[in-house]
Structures are given as structure tokens and as C-alpha cells.
């Protein structure tokens, strides 16, 4: 009887670990292109493949594949609001911060390679965003996607 209880207690712990959120690793520098950087708070100009001003209320989410998997969020003026690196745990990755009105959840991320293409998808508020949909695209090492900070209307 004791071993049954012990077994179920251990099983519950492992299920809890498997179901736990995997938060992105917040950093103070956004990496884009082939190693270019911008600190949180700086504006990135002339890099339309990284961030394109969409108008008030729209942010840009960027995944960059220079060395590691890097993520950045820009406001509508292409100012870096936040930067993060791929965490050591598995998908989905969760991004929460004061400038986001909802949780951003990265649900899929492929870095490309010999037999696949670079791809990512994420959920935000009531919308799902992915490469080759929602005007999301990849150019070289950068994949970007605009999304409404207040969610889909």
C-alpha cells in the first residue's frame, strides 16, 4: 500500500513538471540579422525584414536564428520592447511582460536545416499567427510577424 501511494506521488510530480510552463529567458539585447544587436528601448531603423511599422496598436514578434534562437518584440515604431532567448525546456515557450496585454505562447519553432524550412507559430489573445499566414514571413535568419497588442477584434 505504501509503495502504491509513493508511486502515485512520484507520478504526480513528473506530470506536474511535464505540464509546467516553459518561460523564455529574458535578456537586455535583441539579436537580429547576422549578429546585429539593439538594446531594449532602442529603435531599429531601415530593417524592414526585422520590423515594419504597422500602425498604432500593432507589435512585431521576431525570431532570429543567429547562433541561438533569439526572440524580440517591437512596438509600432520598431522600438525594442523586449528580448529573449530560447529556454532550455521544451515547447511551448511562454512570454509574459508588462507591455503585453496577454500571454504570448510560442507553440512551434523549427530552425530550418537540410530537410525543413524555418517556421514558427504563436498564440496571442484570441489569435494564432504563423509563417506564411497573417502576413508573417522569413527573410534569411529573421522571421517576423505583426500582431495586435489588444488581440483580434
Kinemage of the C-alpha trace (Angstrom):
@kinemage 1
@onewidth
@group {chain A} dominant
@subgroup {mainchain}
@vectorlist {calphas} color= white
{ca unk a 1} P 0.000 0.000 0.000
{ca unk a 2} L 2.828 2.391 0.883
{ca unk a 3} L 4.546 1.749 -2.466
{ca unk a 4} L 1.313 2.434 -4.375
{ca unk a 5} L 0.981 5.833 -2.683
{ca unk a 6} L 4.661 6.560 -3.274
{ca unk a 7} L 4.353 5.581 -6.940
{ca unk a 8} L 1.351 7.875 -7.493
{ca unk a 9} L 3.029 10.734 -5.631
{ca unk a 10} L 6.122 10.457 -7.847
{ca unk a 11} L 3.943 10.149 -10.950
{ca unk a 12} L 2.057 13.330 -9.983
{ca unk a 13} L 5.345 15.198 -9.581
{ca unk a 14} L 6.542 14.153 -13.055
{ca unk a 15} L 3.204 15.061 -14.637
{ca unk a 16} L 3.438 18.447 -12.938
{ca unk a 17} L 6.905 19.006 -14.411
{ca unk a 18} L 5.722 17.979 -17.864
{ca unk a 19} L 2.778 20.355 -17.725
{ca unk a 20} L 4.741 23.308 -16.327
{ca unk a 21} L 5.135 26.420 -18.433
{ca unk a 22} L 8.458 26.949 -20.138
{ca unk a 23} L 9.235 30.664 -19.850
{ca unk a 24} L 11.551 32.373 -22.332
{ca unk a 25} L 14.882 33.643 -20.955
{ca unk a 26} L 14.607 37.439 -20.878
{ca unk a 27} L 17.746 39.328 -21.957
{ca unk a 28} L 18.506 43.023 -22.456
{ca unk a 29} L 19.647 42.833 -26.102
{ca unk a 30} L 17.717 41.932 -29.250
{ca unk a 31} L 19.731 39.969 -31.829
{ca unk a 32} L 18.730 40.241 -35.497
{ca unk a 33} L 20.279 39.685 -38.903
{ca unk a 34} L 23.775 38.209 -38.833
{ca unk a 35} L 24.610 39.282 -35.290
{ca unk a 36} L 23.330 42.860 -35.244
{ca unk a 37} L 22.037 43.974 -31.855
{ca unk a 38} L 19.757 46.575 -30.310
{ca unk a 39} L 19.234 47.131 -26.606
{ca unk a 40} L 15.746 47.099 -25.129
{ca unk a 41} L 14.431 50.648 -25.625
{ca unk a 42} L 16.384 51.314 -28.841
{ca unk a 43} L 14.697 51.805 -32.222
{ca unk a 44} L 15.723 49.624 -35.183
{ca unk a 45} L 15.586 51.630 -38.416
{ca unk a 46} L 15.945 50.594 -42.047
{ca unk a 47} L 15.498 46.883 -41.314
{ca unk a 48} L 12.093 46.127 -42.863
{ca unk a 49} L 12.803 42.383 -42.744
{ca unk a 50} L 13.057 42.699 -38.944
{ca unk a 51} L 10.330 45.191 -38.092
{ca unk a 52} L 7.898 47.133 -40.237
{ca unk a 53} L 5.764 49.802 -38.624
{ca unk a 54} L 2.180 48.585 -38.910
{ca unk a 55} L 0.463 51.468 -37.146
{ca unk a 56} L -0.744 52.140 -33.626
{ca unk a 57} L -1.717 49.045 -31.679
{ca unk a 58} L 0.372 46.552 -33.665
{ca unk a 59} L 3.562 44.933 -32.408
{ca unk a 60} L 6.081 42.793 -34.283
{ca unk a 61} L 7.328 39.461 -32.958
{ca unk a 62} L 10.717 38.393 -34.362
{ca unk a 63} L 12.530 35.069 -34.236
{ca unk a 64} L 16.212 35.226 -35.212
{ca unk a 65} L 18.429 32.195 -35.771
{ca unk a 66} L 21.912 33.726 -35.470
{ca unk a 67} L 23.813 31.148 -33.342
{ca unk a 68} L 20.863 30.515 -30.994
{ca unk a 69} L 17.133 31.014 -31.269
{ca unk a 70} L 16.505 34.641 -30.270
{ca unk a 71} L 13.183 36.443 -29.906
{ca unk a 72} L 12.335 40.161 -29.905
{ca unk a 73} L 9.152 42.179 -29.588
{ca unk a 74} L 8.931 45.631 -31.205
{ca unk a 75} L 6.269 48.311 -30.847
{ca unk a 76} L 4.690 50.038 -33.856
{ca unk a 77} L 7.683 52.424 -34.130
{ca unk a 78} L 10.148 49.472 -34.178
{ca unk a 79} L 11.410 50.184 -30.659
{ca unk a 80} L 12.613 47.031 -28.917
{ca unk a 81} L 10.211 46.361 -26.056
{ca unk a 82} L 11.674 43.016 -25.043
{ca unk a 83} L 14.242 40.418 -25.987
{ca unk a 84} L 14.588 36.763 -25.059
{ca unk a 85} L 16.478 33.582 -25.824
{ca unk a 86} L 15.200 30.074 -26.312
{ca unk a 87} L 14.781 28.389 -22.935
{ca unk a 88} L 16.322 25.037 -22.022
{ca unk a 89} L 12.919 23.361 -21.740
{ca unk a 90} L 10.582 22.187 -24.473
{ca unk a 91} L 7.763 23.843 -26.363
{ca unk a 92} L 5.526 25.656 -25.810
{ca unk a 93} L 7.528 28.717 -24.709
{ca unk a 94} L 5.664 31.358 -22.727
{ca unk a 95} L 6.368 35.110 -22.816
{ca unk a 96} L 4.736 37.397 -20.265
{ca unk a 97} L 5.636 41.039 -19.702
{ca unk a 98} L 4.046 44.357 -18.725
{ca unk a 99} L 3.856 45.666 -22.314
{ca unk a 100} L 1.908 42.586 -23.461
{ca unk a 101} L -1.794 42.672 -22.648
{ca unk a 102} L -1.993 38.873 -22.975
{ca unk a 103} L 0.371 35.909 -22.724
{ca unk a 104} L 2.312 35.174 -25.921
{ca unk a 105} L 2.818 31.427 -26.341
{ca unk a 106} L 5.277 30.117 -28.926
{ca unk a 107} L 3.678 26.840 -29.963
{ca unk a 108} L 6.044 25.698 -32.719
{ca unk a 109} L 9.582 26.620 -33.780
{ca unk a 110} L 11.722 24.982 -36.453
{ca unk a 111} L 15.158 26.331 -37.199
{ca unk a 112} L 15.322 25.018 -40.745
{ca unk a 113} L 18.087 22.783 -41.919
{ca unk a 114} L 18.676 20.216 -44.598
{ca unk a 115} L 15.145 18.798 -44.735
{ca unk a 116} L 12.965 21.544 -43.295
{ca unk a 117} L 12.300 25.247 -43.589
{ca unk a 118} L 12.396 27.842 -40.859
{ca unk a 119} L 8.996 28.168 -39.241
{ca unk a 120} L 7.290 29.320 -36.079
{ca unk a 121} L 3.805 29.854 -34.786
{ca unk a 122} L 2.484 31.552 -31.697
{ca unk a 123} L -0.776 32.231 -29.931
{ca unk a 124} L -1.647 35.646 -28.573
{ca unk a 125} L -5.006 36.605 -27.075
{ca unk a 126} L -7.582 35.052 -29.405
{ca unk a 127} L -5.319 34.805 -32.472
{ca unk a 128} L -2.918 32.228 -33.912
{ca unk a 129} L -0.019 33.538 -36.009
{ca unk a 130} L 2.350 31.534 -38.190
{ca unk a 131} L 4.858 31.907 -41.006
{ca unk a 132} L 3.225 32.091 -44.461
{ca unk a 133} L -0.047 33.203 -42.826
{ca unk a 134} L -1.190 36.519 -41.354
{ca unk a 135} L 1.475 38.366 -43.433
{ca unk a 136} L 4.212 36.602 -41.460
{ca unk a 137} L 7.447 35.889 -43.317
{ca unk a 138} L 11.044 34.740 -43.021
{ca unk a 139} L 13.953 36.546 -44.680
{ca unk a 140} L 17.395 34.987 -44.220
{ca unk a 141} L 17.854 34.458 -40.443
{ca unk a 142} L 14.869 36.571 -39.379
{ca unk a 143} L 11.197 35.586 -39.177
{ca unk a 144} L 8.722 38.332 -38.275
{ca unk a 145} L 5.025 38.572 -37.669
{ca unk a 146} L 2.839 41.537 -36.720
{ca unk a 147} L 0.072 41.101 -34.168
{ca unk a 148} L -2.424 43.440 -32.479
{ca unk a 149} L -1.408 44.104 -28.876
{ca unk a 150} L -5.088 44.204 -27.857
{ca unk a 151} L -5.889 40.929 -29.629
{ca unk a 152} L -8.046 40.277 -32.685
{ca unk a 153} L -11.240 42.314 -32.894
